[in-house]
Amino acid sequence: MRGQRAGQKHEGAVITEVALRPEHGAGQLASTLVVIPALNEELAIGGVIKDLLASCPEVDILVIDDGSTDGTAAEAEALGVPVVRLPFNLGVGGAMRAGYRHAQRLGYQAVVQVDADGQHDAFYLPRLVESLDSADLVIGARFAGEGEYLAGRGPRRWAMGLLATVLSRLSGTRLTDTTSGFRAAGPRAIEVFAEHYPAEYLGDTVESMVIALRSGCRVKQIPVAMRPRAAGQASQSPIRATIYLVRAIVALGLALVRRWTPRSSAA
């Protein structure tokens, strides 16, 4: 179930290996696709994949090489993992849309997004998938009592608090980490995201959650602990992180006022 060589092209992306259709009825994890959007993570991607294979051998893994200029794709392929090579960098949103479309086409019942830098612990992946029994989108929350991850201080904390407050009210449940990229989507959310997942900057976090909620998806969170990056450096300094979150608030405002009508049959 790890895939077969195919040399196909799909929507401008080169798929060097295509995962087989999962065998349903063999448990939730057996019909789960882990999607790893990756940009120049040659030093970390191998460890992420090995961690997933050791902790959750039942899942299938798909790496979306988002226009990398290093050996990210080669590292994944060396471990027998399917890779979709995007011709240029689309950002996390564009990469995840490709992943959701791949999952929908092959009939996966769950998609879990895992970052390529090693911060997401595969130990929590089964918990995310199990929680899909009572939700369509499950967020792995850093600020929910698990681990020692700090939300920062000053403007960064205020911005994250505002995002959490607004989206908690929209969802009808308490959400503390609305910008977490460690999340699981069930069949309803997969169908919505395969068609509507925002590729714009910041769309992969708050706007995607607004789209899910407007489509009638149930959203919840579970506490997770995050790890330090396995390699390389974070792309955001504290100042840039603060700017990012301020922009996320602007993106949330635009998502709330944007006229958007779900066309998916899942809505």
C-alpha positions in Angstrom: 0.0 0.0 0.0 3.1 2.3 -0.1 2.7 3.0 -3.8 3.8 2.1 -7.3 6.0 4.0 -9.8 3.9 5.9 -12.2 5.5 8.9 -13.8 2.1 10.6 -14.2 1.3 14.3 -14.3 -1.6 15.8 -12.5 -2.6 19.5 -12.5 0.9 20.7 -13.3 2.5 18.5 -10.6 4.7 15.5 -11.3 3.7 12.4 -9.2 6.7 10.2 -9.0 4.9 7.5 -7.0 1.2 7.1 -6.4 -0.3 5.5 -3.3 -2.8 2.6 -3.9 -6.4 2.9 -2.8 -6.7 2.1 0.9 -8.4 -1.0 2.0 -11.4 0.2 4.0 -12.7 -1.7 7.0 -9.2 -2.4 8.3 -9.3 0.3 10.9 -9.3 4.1 10.9 -5.5 4.4 10.4 -5.5 2.0 7.5 -7.6 4.5 5.5 -5.7 7.5 6.7 -3.4 9.6 4.4 -0.7 11.7 6.1 0.1 14.7 3.9 3.4 16.4 4.5 3.8 19.8 2.7 7.6 20.4 2.4 9.8 23.2 1.2 13.5 22.7 1.4 13.4 20.2 4.4 16.0 17.8 3.2 17.6 17.6 6.6 14.4 16.9 8.5 12.0 15.1 6.2 13.7 11.7 6.7 13.3 11.8 10.4 9.6 12.8 10.1 8.8 9.9 7.8 10.7 7.4 10.0 8.8 8.6 13.1 5.5 8.2 11.3 6.4 4.7 10.0 7.5 3.6 13.5 4.5 5.1 15.3 1.7 4.5 12.8 2.8 1.8 10.2 -0.9 1.5 9.0 -1.1 4.9 7.5 -0.1 6.0 4.0 2.2 9.0 3.6 2.3 11.5 0.8 4.9 14.3 0.6 4.0 17.4 -1.4 7.3 18.9 -2.5 6.4 22.5 -2.7 9.0 23.7 -5.2 12.0 22.7 -3.2 15.5 23.4 -4.5 17.2 20.8 -2.3 17.0 17.0 -1.9 13.7 17.0 0.0 11.9 14.8 -2.6 14.8 12.5 -3.0 15.0 11.9 0.7 11.3 10.9 0.8 11.5 8.7 -2.2 14.5 6.9 -0.7 12.2 5.8 2.1 9.6 4.5 -0.3 7.2 7.4 0.2 5.1 8.8 -2.7 6.0 12.4 -3.7 4.0 15.0 -5.6 6.5 17.5 -7.0 4.9 21.0 -7.5 6.6 22.9 -10.4 6.9 26.0 -8.2 6.3 27.1 -4.6 2.5 27.4 -3.9 2.7 27.8 -0.1 1.2 25.4 2.4 -2.4 26.1 1.2 -1.7 25.1 -2.4 0.3 22.1 -1.3 -2.5 20.9 1.0 -5.1 21.4 -1.6 -3.1 19.0 -3.9 -3.0 16.6 -1.0 -6.7 16.7 -0.3 -7.5 16.2 -4.0 -5.2 13.2 -4.0 -6.9 11.8 -0.9 -10.4 12.3 -2.3 -9.6 10.7 -5.6 -8.3 7.6 -3.9 -11.0 7.3 -1.3 -9.2 8.0 1.9 -11.4 8.5 5.0 -9.0 10.7 6.9 -6.2 13.2 6.1 -3.7 14.3 8.6 -1.5 17.3 8.0 2.0 16.9 9.4 4.7 19.6 9.1 8.0 18.5 7.5 10.2 20.2 10.2 9.7 17.5 12.9 7.7 19.6 15.3 4.6 17.4 15.1 4.8 14.2 17.2 3.4 11.1 15.5 2.5 9.8 18.9 -0.6 12.0 18.8 -1.7 11.1 15.3 -4.0 8.2 16.3 -5.7 10.5 18.8 -6.4 13.0 16.1 -7.9 10.3 13.9 -9.9 8.7 16.6 -11.4 12.1 17.5 -12.9 12.3 14.0 -15.7 10.0 15.3 -17.2 13.1 16.8 -15.9 15.9 14.5 -15.1 16.6 10.9 -11.9 18.6 11.6 -9.7 18.0 14.6 -7.0 20.5 15.6 -3.9 19.4 17.5 -3.7 22.3 20.0 -0.5 23.4 21.6 -2.1 25.6 24.3 -4.5 23.1 25.8 -2.6 21.7 28.7 -0.2 19.3 27.0 3.5 20.0 26.9 5.2 23.3 27.7 4.8 25.2 24.5 4.3 28.9 25.2 1.9 31.1 23.3 4.4 34.1 23.4 3.7 37.4 24.9 2.6 40.9 24.0 1.0 41.5 20.5 1.6 37.9 19.5 -0.4 36.5 22.4 -3.2 39.2 22.0 -3.5 38.3 18.3 -3.7 34.5 19.0 -6.2 35.2 21.8 -8.5 37.2 19.5 -8.3 34.5 16.8 -9.2 31.8 19.3 -12.1 33.8 20.8 -13.7 34.5 17.4 -13.3 31.0 16.0 -14.5 29.5 19.3 -17.7 31.4 19.1 -18.2 30.4 15.4 -17.6 26.7 16.2 -19.5 26.6 19.4 -16.5 24.9 21.2 -13.4 26.1 22.9 -10.4 26.5 20.5 -7.1 27.7 21.8 -4.7 27.1 18.9 -6.4 28.2 15.6 -3.1 28.5 13.7 -1.9 24.9 14.4 -1.0 23.0 11.2 -1.3 19.6 13.0 -4.9 18.7 12.1 -7.0 15.8 10.9 -9.9 16.0 8.4 -12.6 13.4 8.0 -14.6 12.6 4.8 -16.9 15.7 4.9 -13.9 18.1 5.4 -11.9 16.3 2.8 -14.6 16.8 0.2 -14.9 20.5 1.1 -11.2 21.2 1.2 -10.5 19.3 -2.0 -12.6 21.9 -3.8 -12.3 25.0 -1.7 -9.0 24.8 0.4 -7.6 28.4 0.2 -4.2 28.6 -1.5 -3.7 32.3 -0.6 -1.2 33.4 2.1 -2.6 32.6 5.6 -5.6 30.8 4.0 -4.4 27.4 5.2 -5.1 28.2 8.9 -7.9 30.5 9.9 -9.7 30.9 6.5 -9.8 27.1 6.0 -11.4 26.8 9.4 -14.0 29.4 8.5 -14.7 27.5 5.3 -15.1 24.3 7.2 -17.5 25.9 9.7 -19.6 27.5 7.0 -19.9 24.2 5.3 -21.4 22.7 8.4 -18.3 20.8 9.5 -17.9 20.1 13.2 -14.5 21.4 14.6 -12.9 20.4 17.8 -9.4 20.3 19.3 -7.3 17.9 21.3 -4.2 18.8 23.3 -0.8 17.9 21.9 2.8 18.6 22.7 5.1 20.1 20.1 8.8 19.4 19.6 11.6 21.8 18.5 12.5 21.8 14.8 14.5 18.7 13.9 16.8 20.8 11.6 17.2 24.2 10.0 15.9 27.4 11.4 12.4 28.7 11.8 11.4 31.1 9.0 9.9 33.6 11.4 11.6 35.7 14.0 9.5 36.9 17.0 8.8 40.2 15.1 7.8 38.4 11.9 5.7 35.9 13.9 3.8 38.9 15.4 3.3 40.4 11.9 2.1 37.0 10.7 -0.5 36.8 13.4 -1.7 40.4 12.8 -2.1 39.5 9.2 -4.0 36.4 10.3 -6.5 38.6 12.1 -6.9 40.6 8.9 -7.4 37.3 7.0 -10.0 36.2 9.5 -11.9 39.4 9.0 -11.8 39.0 5.2 -12.9 35.4 5.5 -15.9 36.4 7.7 -17.1 39.1 5.3 -16.3 37.3 2.1 -19.4 36.1 0.2 -18.8 32.4 -0.2 -21.3 29.7 -1.1 -20.2 26.1 -0.7 -20.7 24.2 -4.0 -19.5 20.8 -2.6 -22.1 18.1 -2.1 -20.7 17.8 1.4 -22.2 21.1 2.4 
